[in-house]
Amino acid sequence: MSTAQRKARPGAAAPAARQSVAKPGAKAVRKPAVKSTAGKLSLSDYLQRILTSRVYEVAIESPLDEADNLSRRLGHKVLLKREDMQPVHSFKLRGAYNKMAKLSPKALAKGVLCASAGNHAQGVALGARRLGCQATIVMPVTTPQVKIDAVANFGGDKVTIVLHGESYSDAALHAKMLEAKQGMTFVHPFDDPDVIAGQGTVAMEILRQHSGPIDAVFVAIGGGGLISGVAAYIKAVRPEIKVIGVQMNDSDAMARSVKAGKRVTLQDVGLFSDGTAVKLVGEETLRLARELVDDFVLVSTDEACAAIKDIYQDTRSVVEPAGALGVAGIKQYVARHGGAGRTYIAINCGANMNFDRLRFVAERAEVGEQREALLAVTIPEERGSFKRFCELIGPRSVTEFNYRISDERQAHVFVGLSTKGRGESSRLAREFVSQGFATVDLTHDELAKTHIRHMVGGRSGLAEGERLFRFEFPERPGALMKFLTSLPPGWNISLFHYRNQGADYGRILVGLQVPREDIKAIKPLLDALGYVYADETRNPVYRLFLR
């Protein structure tokens, strides 16, 4: 037994007790704790399995760190269980290795196989290499390349990778077919008592690392292995602590299944949080979740992106979407219930982020935190109206500004503005309308956020004589407004694109229609502004798509 295991107190298990379980949208009710029925394990059985799990041959005891910035903002102590720091950057190796390590030598000699969106696969790959057995791993074709490469690196010549299906459930069906043909042992990513027990060691560490009050532990749910193990240990040792499951609102199989009292198969699942994209939860994990989980929180893609940013600001680590669900759940829970001074723990369950996805995360994080309002504003095409609109924006920081001349009477502007909290976007829209600018709040419009913001523009028959300039300027409050107001009033802006990218320098693309008599004054005036700029009027890309 490892040092970490010896520190736990097997005798500290509480007797089977009645637990408070809240289903989505329902009032909490008193239900009996998990009992051994029809061959199913009891709570005390799970406690024993957790305490005797063989996880520390490959896993570390991950830190439990306070998120100082997030704690100050929320008014509660927020602690992060750093499973993103495991050798495979996920908690999954705990359950996978515990299952494999307890197989007989004969079973290991035949090899193992699994289906996984990536993190479980890495755990199986590392376990296969450590135990010296062969492993076949089936992964969805949607799996990020970073996870596929990691599986190959961890497993070496012990692993064969098969890509099949669009989700975990599709891959699992293919893996079970291979199991029947090849006679290998299937290492389930969540619906297996030994896997659940291995994941339960996360909770064992949490309670040892923080002996003080804990109000709730927030756990991401895909198939339910992690929350089943965590809930089993917590409810056996400290049943007063709430266990709250967090799911994406487009992959909420567990919440739906608990509410229905039976397993519900989702027709489709969202793939942004690929680590929790499960169409059908396990039979055993549903049994445990129904009895032991106190509540469920469903979060959006934008909320997950905002949580990734929150975790980065406190830890300087970038977690994957599934790894951020715990924090996203805490933020939504606090917004709903308020209070102050409580202690909440989020399990950062994974950090296998595809680097190419960071651009999307950064763009959506501000909206998810509701620190950015996206608005479509209609401005009369008349002298002074654009300046009046800029004055109405006032000291607010502009995060995005897209415009292309398209109508002689009206200009349609896509604008992003920094906000300070929830509900401010609708207030801004009403304020603009009251000042004569027709406005549509696009902050929660998926089409606008994903596509339209990048498609504002194109060719225009009204852009005659247009000259195109690209500018760079120091990104500081008021810099954009200073730039706009410095242009002569007789110069018409026919195209404008700006997006605050969080860098030290802002970048603007501007189309200008300059009176013939002012043509010679363009260069001296732009030089006098003091901004780095380039004339892009002859750029072939401009001529192909905008001219």
N, C-alpha and C positions, 0 to 999 in steps of 0.2 A: 504493500500500500504506500502511495506517495505521501510526502510531507503534507501536501494540501489536503489529502483525504484524512490523514490522521488528526488534523486540526478540527475537523467537523465532529460534532457530538451526536453519535447515533442515539443516545439516550434522550436527546432533546426533543424527539418527535412528540408532537401533541397527539392525544387519542383522536380517533375519527370523530369529527365534530360536524355540526350543522353549519352550512356555508350560505352566505348571501350572494345570490347570482342574479344579475340584471341582464335581461335580454334586450336587444335593440328596440328602443321605443317602449319598453315595458318597465313597470315598477319592480324594484328588487324584491325577490321572494326568498323565503327560507327553504333550502333544499338539503337533503341529507348528503353527507360527504360520500366520496367514491367507496363503494364496498365491493368485496370480491363476490361476483355472481357469474354463474355459467362459465367458469374458467377465466373470467376477467380479473385483472389484478386490482387489489385494494390500494388505498392511499398508503398504508403502512408497507405494502409490498413495493410500491414505487419508491418510497423513502429508502428502503434497504437497497434497492437496485441503484439508486442515485449515489448513495454513500459508498458503494462498492464498484462504481463505474471505473473502467480503465481508460481514462481520457488523458492523463498527464504524461503518458508515454509520447504523445505528439502535441498536446495542447499546453498553453501557458495559463496561469491564473491571471486573467486580464485585469487591468487597473479599473478602479471605480473613481472617476474624476468629476469634480464639480465644474459645471458650465457657468463660470462667473458672470459673463455678459448676459446670458439668457436668464440666469437667476435674478439678476438685478431688474431686467425688463419685466419679468413676470411677477416679481414679488414673492416667489417661492424658491426654495432650494432645489435646483435641478442637478441630478447626478447622472453621468453617462457611463454605462458599463461598456468598456472598450473592446468588444469582440472583433472590431475591425483590426485589432493589433495581433490577432492570432497568426500563426505561420501561413495560413491560407486566406487571411484577411476576412474570416467569417467564422461563426460559431459552429458551422456544419461539421467540421472534423471531429467534434466531440462525439456526436451520436454515431457517425459513420464508423469511426475507429472502435468505439465501444462494442458495436454490433460485430464487426469483423474480428476483433480480438477475442471474442467469446465463441467463435466458431471452432468446431473440431478440426484437428489436423487434416482429416479426410476431406472435409468440406472445403477447407482452404486450398487443398491440392487441386480441387476441381475448378477453383476460381470463383470470382464474384462478378456481379454486374449490377448496374444501377441506371436510373433515369434521373436527369437533373438539369436545371437551368444554368448550372455552373458551380455554385458554391458547394453543394453536396458532392458533386463530381470531383472537386478538388480534394475534399476530405477522403473520399474513397481512393483516389489516385495516390495520395500521400500514404494512406493506410496500406495499400497494396505494395507499395515500394518498401515500407517499413516491415511488413509481415512476409514479404517475398512471394506473394501470390499474383496471379494474373487477374486483370479486371477489364471488363468491357463496359464502356460508359456511353449511354445514349443521351444526346443533348438536342434540344429543339434547334431548328435552323435559325431561330431568332436570337440565340445566345450571343452576347457580345464577344467579339474576337479575343478580348483580353482574358475572358474566362476560358475559352477554348485553348488558348496558348498556355495558360497557367496549368490546366489539367495535364497537357502534354509534358510540361516541364516537371510537375510534381511526380507524375507516374513513370516517366521515362519509358523503357522498353517493357514495362509491366502493364501498360495501358493501351487499349484499342478504343478509339473514339468513333462513334457513329452519330451522324447528324440526321434527325428525323422529326417531322411534325412542327407545328407552329407554337405549341405550348408544352408545359411539363406533362400534362395529361396525355397528349399525343405521343410524346416520347415514352411515357410509362407503358402504354399499351404495346408499343413495339418492343420494349425491353422484356415485358412479360412473355411475349411470343418467343423471344430469343432464349429466355429462361427455360421454357418448355422444351425447346429443341436441344439446348446444349447442356442442361443439367447443372448449371452453376447456381450459386446462392444469390438471390436478389436482395440487395441492401436497400431497403425502402428509405426514402429521404425523410419520412415523418411517421408513417403508420406502423410502427414497430416498437414494442416495449423497451428493447435495449437501446434503440435510437432515442426514444423519448427520455429514457433515464440519463443517457449521455448529455442531452441538452439540458436536463435538470440541474447539472453541476453548475451552470451559470447562476442559478438562484442560490445554490449552496454557497458560492463565493460571495455573492451580493450580501447575504445576511451575515457572513463572517466579517466582511470588510466594513459594514455599516451596522453597528449594533444599536444605534439610536432609532428614534421613531422614523418609520417609513409609511407614508400615506398610500402610495400606489406605485406599482411597477407597470410600465407600458411596454407591450411586446408586439412586434410585427407578426402578422399571421399570413402564411401562405397555405400550407397544408395542415399546420397546427402542431407540428412536433415540438417547436421551441416553447410555445405557450403552454402546452400540455405538461412538459417537464418542469417548467418554471412554476406553474400553478400547483402541481403536485407537491413540490418541495415546500413552497411558501405556505400552502394551506395545511400542511402537516406540521410545520414548525412554528409559523407565526400567522395564524389564520386571520388576524385582524387587518393584515395588509391586503389592500385591493389589488387584484390582477386585472388589468384592462388590455384587451386586445385591440390592435390597430390594423385596419385594412384599407387598401385603396378602394374608392367608391366604384371603380369599374372591375374589381376583382374581390368581391366580398362574399365568397362562397361560405366561409365559416359563419359569418353573422346571419346570413340567410338560413343556413342549415340549423343553427341554434334556435332561431325564431320559428322555423317550421317543425322542429322536433325530429328531423330526419335529414339525411344528406341530400342536398340540392345541387344538381349539376348545372353550372353556368354554360350558356350557349357559347359565349365568347368572353375573353378576359382582356383587360388592358395590358399592354406589353411594356409600358414605361418602367414600371417596377417589376422587371422580369423575375426577380428573386421570389416574388409572391404571386406570380401569375399562375394560379392553380384553379382549374375548373371544378374539381371535386375533392373535398377534404377527406381525411381518413375516418374509418369507422371508430377506431380507438381514440383518435384525437377529438372527434366530435363528442364521444362519451365523456371524456375528461373536461372538455371545454364547457359542455352543458352544465356540469356539476360544479366546476371550480372557478370559472372566469366570471368576474363581477359585472363587466360592462364591455361594450364594443364602441369604438370610434371609427368613423369612416372619413378619410381625408381625400382631397383632390390632388391632381398632378401639381398644380401650382403650390399647394400647401407643402407637398413633399419637396419641391424645389426650394422653397423658402427655408425648410428645415435643414436641407443640405448646406445652405449658406450659413445658417445659425451655428451648425456644428463646426463648420470650417472656421468661423470667426472665433470660436472658443478653443479649438484644438489644433487648427491649421492642418486638419486632415479632411480629405474629401471622401465621404461615404457614398455608397450607391443608393438609389431611391429606397430600396427595402430597408437599408440601414438607417435611414432618416425617419422612418414611419413612427418610431417611438417618440421622438421629439415633436413631430407634427401632431401626434395624438395629445401630448401634454399641452401644447399651445391651444388646441381646440378645446380641450377639457377645461383649461383655466378660463378661456373666454366664456364658456358656458356656465361654469360654477363659481368663478371669482375666488374670493377669500384671499388669504395671505399667510405666509410663514409655514406652509406645508412642505413636505419633502417628497419629491417625485423622482423616480428613476426611469430612464429610458435605456433600453438595450440597443446599442449601436451594433446591429447584428451582421453587417457586411460592408466592405469597402472595395468591391471589385467593379469599379466604375469604368465604363468605356470612355476614354478621354474625349472622343468626338461628341459625346453627349453633353459635355460641360457648357458648350455654347447655348444649347437649349435651356439648361438649368439656370444659367446666369440671366438669361432673358426673362424667364418666367418667375424667378425668385421674388422680385420686387412686387409683382402682381399677386403672387401667393401670400406675401406678407401684408398685402394691401397697402404697400408703400408707393404704389404707382397707379395712377388713373389713366386709362386710355379712352380718348374721346374723339368723336368725329364732329368737327365744328364747321358750320357753313358761314362764310364771310362774304359780304357784298363786294363785288369787284368794282370798288370805287375808291378814289383817292382818300387816304387817311384811315380806311377801315382796318387795314392790317396793323397799323401802328396802334390803333385804339384797342385792338384785340391783345396786342403785346402788353399794353399798359394794364389791361384787365388781368392778365396772368400775374403781373406784379412780381414780387420777390420769389415766387415759387420756382423751384428748379425744374427746367424743362429736360425731360429724359429722351424725348423723341419728337421730331417734327418732320412730317412728310407732306409735300404739296406739289401738284403739277397743274398748270393752267389748263382748263378744259372747257370753260364756259365764259362768255362775255359778261354775264351778270353776277355769277356766284363762284366762289372758290370753296372747295371742300378740302379741309385740312385734317390730317390724322395727327393728333398730338398726344404725347405722354407727359404727365406732370407728377412730380413727387408729392406724396401725401403723407400724412402723419398717423393715419389709423383707419379703421374699418368704417365704411359708409361715406367716406369723404368724396369719393368719385361722383356719387349721385348728387351731393350738395354742390359740387363744382359745376355739374351739368345744369342744375337749376339756376345757378348764379349767372352762367353765360347766357342762358335763355332769357333771363330777366333783363339782360343788357342788349338784347336784340340779336344774339347769335344763336341760331338753331343748333342744338347739340344733341348727340346720341351717345350715351354711356356705353362704351365697348369693353369695359374692364372685365366683364365676365362672358364675353362672346368668344367662343373657341375659334370660329372661323376668322375673326379679326386678329386674334392673338397669334394664330398659327400661320395664316397665309396672307390676309389682306394687307397687313402692315408692311409686307415686303413687296407688294404689287402696286402700290400707289405710284402712278407715273405713266410712262409710255409716251408715244408720239402725240403731238398736239398741233392742229392746224393753226392755233392761235399763238404759237411760239415763234412767230416770224422774227427774224433778226436776233434770235436768242444767242447769247454767249455763255459758255459754261465754265465755272471756276470751282476749283477744289481748295478748301482752306483748312488750315490747322491752327488752333489757338489754345492757350493754356486753359484747362478745364477748371474753372472756379465759379462760384455763385455770381450770376449776373453777366458772365462773359458772353453768352449767347444773345441776351437782350442788347448788350452794348454793341455787338456786331450788327444786329438788325437795325438799330436806330442810327448807326453811323452811315448807312447808305443814303444817298441823296433821295429826296422824296419823289423826284421825277423818274427814278429808275424803277421799272416794274420787275418784281420778282415773279418769274414764270415757272420756276422749279425750285424746290427746297427739300433737302434731305439731311436730317441730323439724328443721330442716336448716341446717347451717352453710354459709352462702353466701360465706364469705370476706370479709364486710363488717365494719365496726367494731361493728355492733349485731346481736345475734342476735334472731330472731323466733320466738315460740312461740305455738301455739294449744292451749289447755287446756280440757277439759270437767271440771267439778267437781260432784260430788254432795255437798252440804253438809247436815248434820243440821239439822232445822228450828230447833232452839234456837240454832244458830250463824248463822242468816241475817243478823241485824243486825251480826254481827262481820266479815262478808266485806269490806266496803269499808274499815274501819279497818285490818284486817290487811294487805290488799293495798296500801293506801297506805303502811303501815309498811315494806313490802319495798323501797320506793324505786325500783321499776321503772315505766317508762311502760306503762300498760295501758289497755284499753278493754273494756267489757262488750258482747259481740256476741250476747247471748242473743236479742235481738229482730231480728237481721239476717235479712232475707228469704232470703239464700243459705243460711244455716244451717238455717232452717226447711224449705227446699225439699229439701236433700240430706242433712242429718244428723239432723234432729229426727224 
